[in-house]
Amino acid sequence: MVTRHQPYKERLIDMVSDSLRALILESFGYRVIAYEFVATAYTPKNVMLKCEKIQQTSEKIQSARVEYEKLSKLFNIHPMLKTYLQ
């Protein structure tokens, strides 16, 4: 019901894909900060991920991997970023 109307479907897709990108980067040891860099009045795609490779605990890395797998399975999405990082 949430995706019945096209604008809502597009927003959901944007949020899910941005979340997957952040999670996969976190699962490879990056600290990720997501922020809006352009007001939504000008563009709907305005989320930028700032990433820095750091020493993450294995617990945080594993948690991000589990969350990534759950979200990608829920929406049946498999971004190429995971392939590129491997």
PDB file with SEQRES, HELIX, SHEET and CRYST1 records, atoms N, CA, C and O in Angstrom:
SEQRES   1 A   86  MET VAL THR ARG HIS GLN PRO TYR LYS GLU ARG LEU ILE          
SEQRES   2 A   86  ASP MET VAL SER ASP SER LEU ARG ALA LEU ILE LEU GLU          
SEQRES   3 A   86  SER PHE GLY TYR ARG VAL ILE ALA TYR GLU PHE VAL ALA          
SEQRES   4 A   86  THR ALA TYR THR PRO LYS ASN VAL MET LEU LYS CYS GLU          
SEQRES   5 A   86  LYS ILE GLN GLN THR SER GLU LYS ILE GLN SER ALA ARG          
SEQRES   6 A   86  VAL GLU TYR GLU LYS LEU SER LYS LEU PHE ASN ILE HIS          
SEQRES   7 A   86  PRO MET LEU LYS THR TYR LEU GLN                              
HELIX    1 AA1 GLN A    6  SER A   27  1                                  22    
HELIX    2 AA2 SER A   58  PHE A   75  1                                  18    
HELIX    3 AA3 MET A   80  LEU A   85  1                                   6    
SHEET    1 AA1 2 TYR A  30  GLU A  36  0                                        
SHEET    2 AA1 2 VAL A  47  LYS A  53 -1                                        
CRYST1    1.000    1.000    1.000  90.00  90.00  90.00 P 1           1          
ATOM      1  N   MET A   1       0.824  -1.192   0.000  1.00  0.00           N  
ATOM      2  CA  MET A   1       0.000   0.000   0.000  1.00  0.00           C  
ATOM      3  C   MET A   1       0.866   1.252   0.000  1.00  0.00           C  
ATOM      4  O   MET A   1       0.450   2.284  -0.527  1.00  0.00           O  
ATOM      5  N   VAL A   2       2.044   1.183   0.572  1.00  0.00           N  
ATOM      6  CA  VAL A   2       2.918   2.353   0.623  1.00  0.00           C  
ATOM      7  C   VAL A   2       3.374   2.741  -0.778  1.00  0.00           C  
ATOM      8  O   VAL A   2       3.558   3.923  -1.068  1.00  0.00           O  
ATOM      9  N   THR A   3       3.556   1.750  -1.645  1.00  0.00           N  
ATOM     10  CA  THR A   3       4.084   2.037  -2.981  1.00  0.00           C  
ATOM     11  C   THR A   3       3.004   2.098  -4.053  1.00  0.00           C  
ATOM     12  O   THR A   3       3.301   1.981  -5.242  1.00  0.00           O  
ATOM     13  N   ARG A   4       1.793   2.273  -3.655  1.00  0.00           N  
ATOM     14  CA  ARG A   4       0.696   2.344  -4.624  1.00  0.00           C  
ATOM     15  C   ARG A   4       0.878   3.530  -5.564  1.00  0.00           C  
ATOM     16  O   ARG A   4       0.590   3.418  -6.756  1.00  0.00           O  
ATOM     17  N   HIS A   5       1.340   4.641  -5.061  1.00  0.00           N  
ATOM     18  CA  HIS A   5       1.515   5.842  -5.877  1.00  0.00           C  
ATOM     19  C   HIS A   5       2.995   6.039  -6.195  1.00  0.00           C  
ATOM     20  O   HIS A   5       3.857   5.855  -5.336  1.00  0.00           O  
ATOM     21  N   GLN A   6       3.269   6.407  -7.418  1.00  0.00           N  
ATOM     22  CA  GLN A   6       4.641   6.483  -7.931  1.00  0.00           C  
ATOM     23  C   GLN A   6       5.579   7.369  -7.101  1.00  0.00           C  
ATOM     24  O   GLN A   6       6.708   6.951  -6.844  1.00  0.00           O  
ATOM     25  N   PRO A   7       5.178   8.556  -6.673  1.00  0.00           N  
ATOM     26  CA  PRO A   7       6.121   9.364  -5.878  1.00  0.00           C  
ATOM     27  C   PRO A   7       6.568   8.673  -4.593  1.00  0.00           C  
ATOM     28  O   PRO A   7       7.721   8.804  -4.184  1.00  0.00           O  
ATOM     29  N   TYR A   8       5.662   7.942  -3.961  1.00  0.00           N  
ATOM     30  CA  TYR A   8       6.015   7.230  -2.729  1.00  0.00           C  
ATOM     31  C   TYR A   8       6.937   6.056  -3.026  1.00  0.00           C  
ATOM     32  O   TYR A   8       7.866   5.772  -2.270  1.00  0.00           O  
ATOM     33  N   LYS A   9       6.668   5.381  -4.133  1.00  0.00           N  
ATOM     34  CA  LYS A   9       7.514   4.260  -4.538  1.00  0.00           C  
ATOM     35  C   LYS A   9       8.943   4.744  -4.778  1.00  0.00           C  
ATOM     36  O   LYS A   9       9.899   4.101  -4.344  1.00  0.00           O  
ATOM     37  N   GLU A  10       9.087   5.858  -5.459  1.00  0.00           N  
ATOM     38  CA  GLU A  10      10.417   6.408  -5.750  1.00  0.00           C  
ATOM     39  C   GLU A  10      11.149   6.815  -4.472  1.00  0.00           C  
ATOM     40  O   GLU A  10      12.350   6.577  -4.340  1.00  0.00           O  
ATOM     41  N   ARG A  11      10.441   7.417  -3.550  1.00  0.00           N  
ATOM     42  CA  ARG A  11      11.072   7.804  -2.274  1.00  0.00           C  
ATOM     43  C   ARG A  11      11.534   6.582  -1.495  1.00  0.00           C  
ATOM     44  O   ARG A  11      12.621   6.586  -0.917  1.00  0.00           O  
ATOM     45  N   LEU A  12      10.723   5.547  -1.477  1.00  0.00           N  
ATOM     46  CA  LEU A  12      11.089   4.328  -0.777  1.00  0.00           C  
ATOM     47  C   LEU A  12      12.325   3.694  -1.419  1.00  0.00           C  
ATOM     48  O   LEU A  12      13.235   3.258  -0.715  1.00  0.00           O  
ATOM     49  N   ILE A  13      12.357   3.644  -2.724  1.00  0.00           N  
ATOM     50  CA  ILE A  13      13.510   3.089  -3.433  1.00  0.00           C  
ATOM     51  C   ILE A  13      14.763   3.879  -3.105  1.00  0.00           C  
ATOM     52  O   ILE A  13      15.821   3.296  -2.866  1.00  0.00           O  
ATOM     53  N   ASP A  14      14.653   5.195  -3.091  1.00  0.00           N  
ATOM     54  CA  ASP A  14      15.807   6.037  -2.753  1.00  0.00           C  
ATOM     55  C   ASP A  14      16.310   5.742  -1.342  1.00  0.00           C  
ATOM     56  O   ASP A  14      17.515   5.606  -1.131  1.00  0.00           O  
ATOM     57  N   MET A  15      15.402   5.644  -0.382  1.00  0.00           N  
ATOM     58  CA  MET A  15      15.800   5.395   1.005  1.00  0.00           C  
ATOM     59  C   MET A  15      16.439   4.020   1.166  1.00  0.00           C  
ATOM     60  O   MET A  15      17.446   3.870   1.860  1.00  0.00           O  
ATOM     61  N   VAL A  16      15.854   3.033   0.529  1.00  0.00           N  
ATOM     62  CA  VAL A  16      16.388   1.674   0.652  1.00  0.00           C  
ATOM     63  C   VAL A  16      17.763   1.586   0.002  1.00  0.00           C  
ATOM     64  O   VAL A  16      18.684   1.012   0.583  1.00  0.00           O  
ATOM     65  N   SER A  17      17.914   2.144  -1.189  1.00  0.00           N  
ATOM     66  CA  SER A  17      19.211   2.048  -1.872  1.00  0.00           C  
ATOM     67  C   SER A  17      20.288   2.831  -1.123  1.00  0.00           C  
ATOM     68  O   SER A  17      21.425   2.369  -1.029  1.00  0.00           O  
ATOM     69  N   ASP A  18      19.959   3.989  -0.596  1.00  0.00           N  
ATOM     70  CA  ASP A  18      20.927   4.749   0.200  1.00  0.00           C  
ATOM     71  C   ASP A  18      21.301   3.988   1.477  1.00  0.00           C  
ATOM     72  O   ASP A  18      22.465   3.976   1.879  1.00  0.00           O  
ATOM     73  N   SER A  19      20.326   3.366   2.099  1.00  0.00           N  
ATOM     74  CA  SER A  19      20.597   2.589   3.312  1.00  0.00           C  
ATOM     75  C   SER A  19      21.486   1.391   3.009  1.00  0.00           C  
ATOM     76  O   SER A  19      22.391   1.080   3.784  1.00  0.00           O  
ATOM     77  N   LEU A  20      21.240   0.720   1.899  1.00  0.00           N  
ATOM     78  CA  LEU A  20      22.077  -0.408   1.510  1.00  0.00           C  
ATOM     79  C   LEU A  20      23.507   0.033   1.222  1.00  0.00           C  
ATOM     80  O   LEU A  20      24.458  -0.644   1.612  1.00  0.00           O  
ATOM     81  N   ARG A  21      23.661   1.160   0.546  1.00  0.00           N  
ATOM     82  CA  ARG A  21      25.014   1.663   0.272  1.00  0.00           C  
ATOM     83  C   ARG A  21      25.750   1.951   1.575  1.00  0.00           C  
ATOM     84  O   ARG A  21      26.923   1.602   1.713  1.00  0.00           O  
ATOM     85  N   ALA A  22      25.082   2.576   2.521  1.00  0.00           N  
ATOM     86  CA  ALA A  22      25.721   2.891   3.799  1.00  0.00           C  
ATOM     87  C   ALA A  22      26.076   1.609   4.554  1.00  0.00           C  
ATOM     88  O   ALA A  22      27.170   1.499   5.108  1.00  0.00           O  
ATOM     89  N   LEU A  23      25.169   0.653   4.578  1.00  0.00           N  
ATOM     90  CA  LEU A  23      25.420  -0.593   5.308  1.00  0.00           C  
ATOM     91  C   LEU A  23      26.561  -1.398   4.698  1.00  0.00           C  
ATOM     92  O   LEU A  23      27.382  -1.953   5.428  1.00  0.00           O  
ATOM     93  N   ILE A  24      26.624  -1.469   3.378  1.00  0.00           N  
ATOM     94  CA  ILE A  24      27.689  -2.261   2.770  1.00  0.00           C  
ATOM     95  C   ILE A  24      29.038  -1.602   3.017  1.00  0.00           C  
ATOM     96  O   ILE A  24      30.036  -2.290   3.232  1.00  0.00           O  
ATOM     97  N   LEU A  25      29.075  -0.295   2.989  1.00  0.00           N  
ATOM     98  CA  LEU A  25      30.330   0.398   3.291  1.00  0.00           C  
ATOM     99  C   LEU A  25      30.732   0.178   4.747  1.00  0.00           C  
ATOM    100  O   LEU A  25      31.906  -0.049   5.038  1.00  0.00           O  
ATOM    101  N   GLU A  26      29.772   0.244   5.654  1.00  0.00           N  
ATOM    102  CA  GLU A  26      30.068  -0.021   7.065  1.00  0.00           C  
ATOM    103  C   GLU A  26      30.563  -1.449   7.262  1.00  0.00           C  
ATOM    104  O   GLU A  26      31.437  -1.697   8.092  1.00  0.00           O  
ATOM    105  N   SER A  27      30.008  -2.383   6.502  1.00  0.00           N  
ATOM    106  CA  SER A  27      30.406  -3.780   6.654  1.00  0.00           C  
ATOM    107  C   SER A  27      31.811  -4.047   6.115  1.00  0.00           C  
ATOM    108  O   SER A  27      32.384  -5.106   6.376  1.00  0.00           O  
ATOM    109  N   PHE A  28      32.367  -3.098   5.367  1.00  0.00           N  
ATOM    110  CA  PHE A  28      33.745  -3.205   4.898  1.00  0.00           C  
ATOM    111  C   PHE A  28      34.685  -2.291   5.682  1.00  0.00           C  
ATOM    112  O   PHE A  28      35.808  -2.027   5.253  1.00  0.00           O  
ATOM    113  N   GLY A  29      34.213  -1.810   6.842  1.00  0.00           N  
ATOM    114  CA  GLY A  29      35.077  -1.072   7.745  1.00  0.00           C  
ATOM    115  C   GLY A  29      35.104   0.432   7.556  1.00  0.00           C  
ATOM    116  O   GLY A  29      36.034   1.092   8.020  1.00  0.00           O  
ATOM    117  N   TYR A  30      34.115   0.983   6.891  1.00  0.00           N  
ATOM    118  CA  TYR A  30      34.046   2.430   6.719  1.00  0.00           C  
ATOM    119  C   TYR A  30      33.118   3.043   7.751  1.00  0.00           C  
ATOM    120  O   TYR A  30      32.099   2.454   8.111  1.00  0.00           O  
ATOM    121  N   ARG A  31      33.473   4.228   8.222  1.00  0.00           N  
ATOM    122  CA  ARG A  31      32.538   5.032   9.010  1.00  0.00           C  
ATOM    123  C   ARG A  31      31.756   5.838   7.992  1.00  0.00           C  
ATOM    124  O   ARG A  31      32.344   6.482   7.124  1.00  0.00           O  
ATOM    125  N   VAL A  32      30.438   5.807   8.090  1.00  0.00           N  
ATOM    126  CA  VAL A  32      29.582   6.451   7.095  1.00  0.00           C  
ATOM    127  C   VAL A  32      28.735   7.519   7.762  1.00  0.00           C  
ATOM    128  O   VAL A  32      28.100   7.282   8.790  1.00  0.00           O  
ATOM    129  N   ILE A  33      28.737   8.691   7.159  1.00  0.00           N  
ATOM    130  CA  ILE A  33      27.873   9.786   7.593  1.00  0.00           C  
ATOM    131  C   ILE A  33      27.017  10.170   6.395  1.00  0.00           C  
ATOM    132  O   ILE A  33      27.542  10.522   5.339  1.00  0.00           O  
ATOM    133  N   ALA A  34      25.705  10.104   6.556  1.00  0.00           N  
ATOM    134  CA  ALA A  34      24.781  10.484   5.485  1.00  0.00           C  
ATOM    135  C   ALA A  34      24.235  11.873   5.788  1.00  0.00           C  
ATOM    136  O   ALA A  34      23.828  12.165   6.913  1.00  0.00           O  
ATOM    137  N   TYR A  35      24.233  12.719   4.772  1.00  0.00           N  
ATOM    138  CA  TYR A  35      23.661  14.050   4.970  1.00  0.00           C  
ATOM    139  C   TYR A  35      23.102  14.598   3.667  1.00  0.00           C  
ATOM    140  O   TYR A  35      23.504  14.192   2.576  1.00  0.00           O  
ATOM    141  N   GLU A  36      22.170  15.526   3.805  1.00  0.00           N  
ATOM    142  CA  GLU A  36      21.574  16.181   2.648  1.00  0.00           C  
ATOM    143  C   GLU A  36      22.478  17.325   2.219  1.00  0.00           C  
ATOM    144  O   GLU A  36      22.875  18.155   3.037  1.00  0.00           O  
ATOM    145  N   PHE A  37      22.798  17.361   0.946  1.00  0.00           N  
ATOM    146  CA  PHE A  37      23.677  18.420   0.482  1.00  0.00           C  
ATOM    147  C   PHE A  37      22.988  19.423  -0.422  1.00  0.00           C  
ATOM    148  O   PHE A  37      23.572  20.452  -0.764  1.00  0.00           O  
ATOM    149  N   VAL A  38      21.759  19.141  -0.813  1.00  0.00           N  
ATOM    150  CA  VAL A  38      20.950  20.079  -1.602  1.00  0.00           C  
ATOM    151  C   VAL A  38      19.534  20.009  -1.040  1.00  0.00           C  
ATOM    152  O   VAL A  38      19.048  18.925  -0.717  1.00  0.00           O  
ATOM    153  N   ALA A  39      18.887  21.128  -0.925  1.00  0.00           N  
ATOM    154  CA  ALA A  39      17.522  21.147  -0.388  1.00  0.00           C  
ATOM    155  C   ALA A  39      16.598  20.299  -1.267  1.00  0.00           C  
ATOM    156  O   ALA A  39      16.745  20.279  -2.489  1.00  0.00           O  
ATOM    157  N   THR A  40      15.652  19.605  -0.646  1.00  0.00           N  
ATOM    158  CA  THR A  40      14.742  18.747  -1.399  1.00  0.00           C  
ATOM    159  C   THR A  40      13.876  19.527  -2.380  1.00  0.00           C  
ATOM    160  O   THR A  40      13.297  18.937  -3.292  1.00  0.00           O  
ATOM    161  N   ALA A  41      13.780  20.823  -2.211  1.00  0.00           N  
ATOM    162  CA  ALA A  41      13.026  21.631  -3.165  1.00  0.00           C  
ATOM    163  C   ALA A  41      13.693  21.630  -4.539  1.00  0.00           C  
ATOM    164  O   ALA A  41      13.029  21.856  -5.551  1.00  0.00           O  
ATOM    165  N   TYR A  42      15.000  21.377  -4.581  1.00  0.00           N  
ATOM    166  CA  TYR A  42      15.744  21.415  -5.836  1.00  0.00           C  
ATOM    167  C   TYR A  42      15.968  20.048  -6.464  1.00  0.00           C  
ATOM    168  O   TYR A  42      16.039  19.929  -7.687  1.00  0.00           O  
ATOM    169  N   THR A  43      16.079  19.031  -5.646  1.00  0.00           N  
ATOM    170  CA  THR A  43      16.303  17.680  -6.164  1.00  0.00           C  
ATOM    171  C   THR A  43      15.865  16.650  -5.132  1.00  0.00           C  
ATOM    172  O   THR A  43      16.115  16.818  -3.939  1.00  0.00           O  
ATOM    173  N   PRO A  44      15.208  15.577  -5.590  1.00  0.00           N  
ATOM    174  CA  PRO A  44      14.811  14.541  -4.637  1.00  0.00           C  
ATOM    175  C   PRO A  44      15.989  13.657  -4.214  1.00  0.00           C  
ATOM    176  O   PRO A  44      15.957  13.057  -3.140  1.00  0.00           O  
ATOM    177  N   LYS A  45      17.007  13.578  -5.038  1.00  0.00           N  
ATOM    178  CA  LYS A  45      18.182  12.746  -4.727  1.00  0.00           C  
ATOM    179  C   LYS A  45      19.254  13.641  -4.153  1.00  0.00           C  
ATOM    180  O   LYS A  45      20.107  14.145  -4.884  1.00  0.00           O  
ATOM    181  N   ASN A  46      19.217  13.841  -2.868  1.00  0.00           N  
ATOM    182  CA  ASN A  46      20.107  14.813  -2.249  1.00  0.00           C  
ATOM    183  C   ASN A  46      20.885  14.261  -1.068  1.00  0.00           C  
ATOM    184  O   ASN A  46      21.349  15.029  -0.224  1.00  0.00           O  
ATOM    185  N   VAL A  47      21.037  12.956  -0.992  1.00  0.00           N  
ATOM    186  CA  VAL A  47      21.768  12.365   0.118  1.00  0.00           C  
ATOM    187  C   VAL A  47      23.192  12.042  -0.326  1.00  0.00           C  
ATOM    188  O   VAL A  47      23.411  11.377  -1.338  1.00  0.00           O  
ATOM    189  N   MET A  48      24.135  12.522   0.442  1.00  0.00           N  
ATOM    190  CA  MET A  48      25.538  12.233   0.172  1.00  0.00           C  
ATOM    191  C   MET A  48      26.073  11.387   1.320  1.00  0.00           C  
ATOM    192  O   MET A  48      25.766  11.629   2.487  1.00  0.00           O  
ATOM    193  N   LEU A  49      26.873  10.398   0.965  1.00  0.00           N  
ATOM    194  CA  LEU A  49      27.518   9.576   1.980  1.00  0.00           C  
ATOM    195  C   LEU A  49      28.978   9.983   2.065  1.00  0.00           C  
ATOM    196  O   LEU A  49      29.707   9.933   1.075  1.00  0.00           O  
ATOM    197  N   LYS A  50      29.393  10.381   3.247  1.00  0.00           N  
ATOM    198  CA  LYS A  50      30.790  10.685   3.503  1.00  0.00           C  
ATOM    199  C   LYS A  50      31.366   9.461   4.210  1.00  0.00           C  
ATOM    200  O   LYS A  50      30.876   9.051   5.263  1.00  0.00           O  
ATOM    201  N   CYS A  51      32.410   8.883   3.620  1.00  0.00           N  
ATOM    202  CA  CYS A  51      32.951   7.635   4.145  1.00  0.00           C  
ATOM    203  C   CYS A  51      34.431   7.782   4.460  1.00  0.00           C  
ATOM    204  O   CYS A  51      35.179   8.452   3.748  1.00  0.00           O  
ATOM    205  N   GLU A  52      34.827   7.139   5.542  1.00  0.00           N  
ATOM    206  CA  GLU A  52      36.230   7.145   5.947  1.00  0.00           C  
ATOM    207  C   GLU A  52      36.585   5.734   6.393  1.00  0.00           C  
ATOM    208  O   GLU A  52      35.912   5.157   7.247  1.00  0.00           O  
ATOM    209  N   LYS A  53      37.638   5.184   5.817  1.00  0.00           N  
ATOM    210  CA  LYS A  53      38.096   3.841   6.193  1.00  0.00           C  
ATOM    211  C   LYS A  53      38.769   3.929   7.558  1.00  0.00           C  
ATOM    212  O   LYS A  53      39.750   4.652   7.734  1.00  0.00           O  
ATOM    213  N   ILE A  54      38.235   3.187   8.515  1.00  0.00           N  
ATOM    214  CA  ILE A  54      38.770   3.199   9.880  1.00  0.00           C  
ATOM    215  C   ILE A  54      38.844   1.766  10.398  1.00  0.00           C  
ATOM    216  O   ILE A  54      38.361   0.839   9.749  1.00  0.00           O  
ATOM    217  N   GLN A  55      39.432   1.597  11.533  1.00  0.00           N  
ATOM    218  CA  GLN A  55      39.445   0.296  12.205  1.00  0.00           C  
ATOM    219  C   GLN A  55      38.120   0.140  12.939  1.00  0.00           C  
ATOM    220  O   GLN A  55      37.893   0.786  13.962  1.00  0.00           O  
ATOM    221  N   GLN A  56      37.259  -0.705  12.424  1.00  0.00           N  
ATOM    222  CA  GLN A  56      35.977  -0.985  13.063  1.00  0.00           C  
ATOM    223  C   GLN A  56      36.102  -2.270  13.870  1.00  0.00           C  
ATOM    224  O   GLN A  56      36.913  -3.137  13.544  1.00  0.00           O  
ATOM    225  N   THR A  57      35.315  -2.393  14.902  1.00  0.00           N  
ATOM    226  CA  THR A  57      35.285  -3.646  15.652  1.00  0.00           C  
ATOM    227  C   THR A  57      34.587  -4.703  14.795  1.00  0.00           C  
ATOM    228  O   THR A  57      33.727  -4.384  13.974  1.00  0.00           O  
ATOM    229  N   SER A  58      34.962  -5.932  14.993  1.00  0.00           N  
ATOM    230  CA  SER A  58      34.340  -7.012  14.221  1.00  0.00           C  
ATOM    231  C   SER A  58      32.846  -7.111  14.530  1.00  0.00           C  
ATOM    232  O   SER A  58      32.058  -7.551  13.692  1.00  0.00           O  
ATOM    233  N   GLU A  59      32.469  -6.699  15.732  1.00  0.00           N  
ATOM    234  CA  GLU A  59      31.054  -6.713  16.103  1.00  0.00           C  
ATOM    235  C   GLU A  59      30.254  -5.726  15.250  1.00  0.00           C  
ATOM    236  O   GLU A  59      29.169  -6.063  14.776  1.00  0.00           O  
ATOM    237  N   LYS A  60      30.772  -4.519  15.050  1.00  0.00           N  
ATOM    238  CA  LYS A  60      30.086  -3.510  14.232  1.00  0.00           C  
ATOM    239  C   LYS A  60      30.035  -3.946  12.771  1.00  0.00           C  
ATOM    240  O   LYS A  60      29.023  -3.764  12.094  1.00  0.00           O  
ATOM    241  N   ILE A  61      31.132  -4.520  12.294  1.00  0.00           N  
ATOM    242  CA  ILE A  61      31.181  -4.985  10.912  1.00  0.00           C  
ATOM    243  C   ILE A  61      30.166  -6.103  10.698  1.00  0.00           C  
ATOM    244  O   ILE A  61      29.428  -6.093   9.712  1.00  0.00           O  
ATOM    245  N   GLN A  62      30.127  -7.054  11.605  1.00  0.00           N  
ATOM    246  CA  GLN A  62      29.186  -8.170  11.486  1.00  0.00           C  
ATOM    247  C   GLN A  62      27.747  -7.681  11.585  1.00  0.00           C  
ATOM    248  O   GLN A  62      26.881  -8.168  10.859  1.00  0.00           O  
ATOM    249  N   SER A  63      27.480  -6.734  12.465  1.00  0.00           N  
ATOM    250  CA  SER A  63      26.140  -6.184  12.608  1.00  0.00           C  
ATOM    251  C   SER A  63      25.694  -5.513  11.310  1.00  0.00           C  
ATOM    252  O   SER A  63      24.554  -5.694  10.881  1.00  0.00           O  
ATOM    253  N   ALA A  64      26.576  -4.744  10.689  1.00  0.00           N  
ATOM    254  CA  ALA A  64      26.249  -4.079   9.423  1.00  0.00           C  
ATOM    255  C   ALA A  64      26.001  -5.109   8.330  1.00  0.00           C  
ATOM    256  O   ALA A  64      25.107  -4.922   7.505  1.00  0.00           O  
ATOM    257  N   ARG A  65      26.769  -6.187   8.306  1.00  0.00           N  
ATOM    258  CA  ARG A  65      26.577  -7.242   7.298  1.00  0.00           C  
ATOM    259  C   ARG A  65      25.219  -7.921   7.465  1.00  0.00           C  
ATOM    260  O   ARG A  65      24.521  -8.184   6.486  1.00  0.00           O  
ATOM    261  N   VAL A  66      24.859  -8.197   8.699  1.00  0.00           N  
ATOM    262  CA  VAL A  66      23.566  -8.838   8.957  1.00  0.00           C  
ATOM    263  C   VAL A  66      22.422  -7.910   8.535  1.00  0.00           C  
ATOM    264  O   VAL A  66      21.475  -8.350   7.883  1.00  0.00           O  
ATOM    265  N   GLU A  67      22.507  -6.639   8.902  1.00  0.00           N  
ATOM    266  CA  GLU A  67      21.475  -5.678   8.523  1.00  0.00           C  
ATOM    267  C   GLU A  67      21.390  -5.539   7.005  1.00  0.00           C  
ATOM    268  O   GLU A  67      20.295  -5.474   6.445  1.00  0.00           O  
ATOM    269  N   TYR A  68      22.544  -5.495   6.341  1.00  0.00           N  
ATOM    270  CA  TYR A  68      22.581  -5.399   4.881  1.00  0.00           C  
ATOM    271  C   TYR A  68      21.879  -6.598   4.252  1.00  0.00           C  
ATOM    272  O   TYR A  68      21.039  -6.435   3.367  1.00  0.00           O  
ATOM    273  N   GLU A  69      22.221  -7.795   4.705  1.00  0.00           N  
ATOM    274  CA  GLU A  69      21.619  -9.008   4.143  1.00  0.00           C  
ATOM    275  C   GLU A  69      20.106  -9.027   4.353  1.00  0.00           C  
ATOM    276  O   GLU A  69      19.357  -9.388   3.445  1.00  0.00           O  
ATOM    277  N   LYS A  70      19.662  -8.644   5.533  1.00  0.00           N  
ATOM    278  CA  LYS A  70      18.216  -8.621   5.807  1.00  0.00           C  
ATOM    279  C   LYS A  70      17.498  -7.638   4.886  1.00  0.00           C  
ATOM    280  O   LYS A  70      16.464  -7.968   4.306  1.00  0.00           O  
ATOM    281  N   LEU A  71      18.049  -6.428   4.754  1.00  0.00           N  
ATOM    282  CA  LEU A  71      17.403  -5.408   3.928  1.00  0.00           C  
ATOM    283  C   LEU A  71      17.443  -5.780   2.453  1.00  0.00           C  
ATOM    284  O   LEU A  71      16.456  -5.587   1.742  1.00  0.00           O  
ATOM    285  N   SER A  72      18.563  -6.308   1.983  1.00  0.00           N  
ATOM    286  CA  SER A  72      18.648  -6.674   0.566  1.00  0.00           C  
ATOM    287  C   SER A  72      17.710  -7.837   0.247  1.00  0.00           C  
ATOM    288  O   SER A  72      17.133  -7.878  -0.840  1.00  0.00           O  
ATOM    289  N   LYS A  73      17.549  -8.778   1.170  1.00  0.00           N  
ATOM    290  CA  LYS A  73      16.615  -9.890   0.950  1.00  0.00           C  
ATOM    291  C   LYS A  73      15.164  -9.410   0.994  1.00  0.00           C  
ATOM    292  O   LYS A  73      14.331  -9.851   0.203  1.00  0.00           O  
ATOM    293  N   LEU A  74      14.873  -8.504   1.924  1.00  0.00           N  
ATOM    294  CA  LEU A  74      13.511  -7.990   2.043  1.00  0.00           C  
ATOM    295  C   LEU A  74      13.036  -7.346   0.744  1.00  0.00           C  
ATOM    296  O   LEU A  74      11.893  -7.545   0.334  1.00  0.00           O  
ATOM    297  N   PHE A  75      13.913  -6.573   0.094  1.00  0.00           N  
ATOM    298  CA  PHE A  75      13.539  -5.873  -1.133  1.00  0.00           C  
ATOM    299  C   PHE A  75      14.084  -6.549  -2.395  1.00  0.00           C  
ATOM    300  O   PHE A  75      13.884  -6.049  -3.502  1.00  0.00           O  
ATOM    301  N   ASN A  76      14.772  -7.686  -2.230  1.00  0.00           N  
ATOM    302  CA  ASN A  76      15.355  -8.423  -3.348  1.00  0.00           C  
ATOM    303  C   ASN A  76      16.228  -7.510  -4.218  1.00  0.00           C  
ATOM    304  O   ASN A  76      16.083  -7.454  -5.440  1.00  0.00           O  
ATOM    305  N   ILE A  77      17.135  -6.800  -3.548  1.00  0.00           N  
ATOM    306  CA  ILE A  77      18.037  -5.860  -4.207  1.00  0.00           C  
ATOM    307  C   ILE A  77      19.466  -6.298  -3.913  1.00  0.00           C  
ATOM    308  O   ILE A  77      19.795  -6.651  -2.781  1.00  0.00           O  
ATOM    309  N   HIS A  78      20.313  -6.272  -4.940  1.00  0.00           N  
ATOM    310  CA  HIS A  78      21.708  -6.668  -4.784  1.00  0.00           C  
ATOM    311  C   HIS A  78      22.599  -5.643  -5.499  1.00  0.00           C  
ATOM    312  O   HIS A  78      22.978  -5.852  -6.652  1.00  0.00           O  
ATOM    313  N   PRO A  79      22.935  -4.540  -4.821  1.00  0.00           N  
ATOM    314  CA  PRO A  79      23.718  -3.480  -5.459  1.00  0.00           C  
ATOM    315  C   PRO A  79      25.102  -3.960  -5.887  1.00  0.00           C  
ATOM    316  O   PRO A  79      25.697  -4.822  -5.241  1.00  0.00           O  
ATOM    317  N   MET A  80      25.608  -3.393  -6.982  1.00  0.00           N  
ATOM    318  CA  MET A  80      26.921  -3.730  -7.496  1.00  0.00           C  
ATOM    319  C   MET A  80      28.031  -3.283  -6.568  1.00  0.00           C  
ATOM    320  O   MET A  80      29.144  -3.802  -6.657  1.00  0.00           O  
ATOM    321  N   LEU A  81      27.769  -2.349  -5.692  1.00  0.00           N  
ATOM    322  CA  LEU A  81      28.809  -1.849  -4.790  1.00  0.00           C  
ATOM    323  C   LEU A  81      29.421  -2.978  -3.982  1.00  0.00           C  
ATOM    324  O   LEU A  81      30.626  -2.972  -3.729  1.00  0.00           O  
ATOM    325  N   LYS A  82      28.622  -3.935  -3.579  1.00  0.00           N  
ATOM    326  CA  LYS A  82      29.155  -5.065  -2.821  1.00  0.00           C  
ATOM    327  C   LYS A  82      30.181  -5.832  -3.657  1.00  0.00           C  
ATOM    328  O   LYS A  82      31.237  -6.214  -3.152  1.00  0.00           O  
ATOM    329  N   THR A  83      29.872  -6.052  -4.915  1.00  0.00           N  
ATOM    330  CA  THR A  83      30.790  -6.748  -5.829  1.00  0.00           C  
ATOM    331  C   THR A  83      32.069  -5.953  -5.996  1.00  0.00           C  
ATOM    332  O   THR A  83      33.161  -6.519  -5.967  1.00  0.00           O  
ATOM    333  N   TYR A  84      31.947  -4.657  -6.169  1.00  0.00           N  
ATOM    334  CA  TYR A  84      33.119  -3.806  -6.364  1.00  0.00           C  
ATOM    335  C   TYR A  84      34.030  -3.809  -5.132  1.00  0.00           C  
ATOM    336  O   TYR A  84      35.254  -3.816  -5.265  1.00  0.00           O  
ATOM    337  N   LEU A  85      33.446  -3.803  -3.954  1.00  0.00           N  
ATOM    338  CA  LEU A  85      34.235  -3.771  -2.729  1.00  0.00           C  
ATOM    339  C   LEU A  85      34.923  -5.104  -2.441  1.00  0.00           C  
ATOM    340  O   LEU A  85      35.958  -5.141  -1.776  1.00  0.00           O  
ATOM    341  N   GLN A  86      34.353  -6.185  -2.937  1.00  0.00           N  
ATOM    342  CA  GLN A  86      34.966  -7.490  -2.712  1.00  0.00           C  
ATOM    343  C   GLN A  86      36.144  -7.646  -3.637  1.00  0.00           C  
ATOM    344  O   GLN A  86      36.813  -8.680  -3.616  1.00  0.00           O  
TER     345      GLN A  86                                                      
END                                                                             
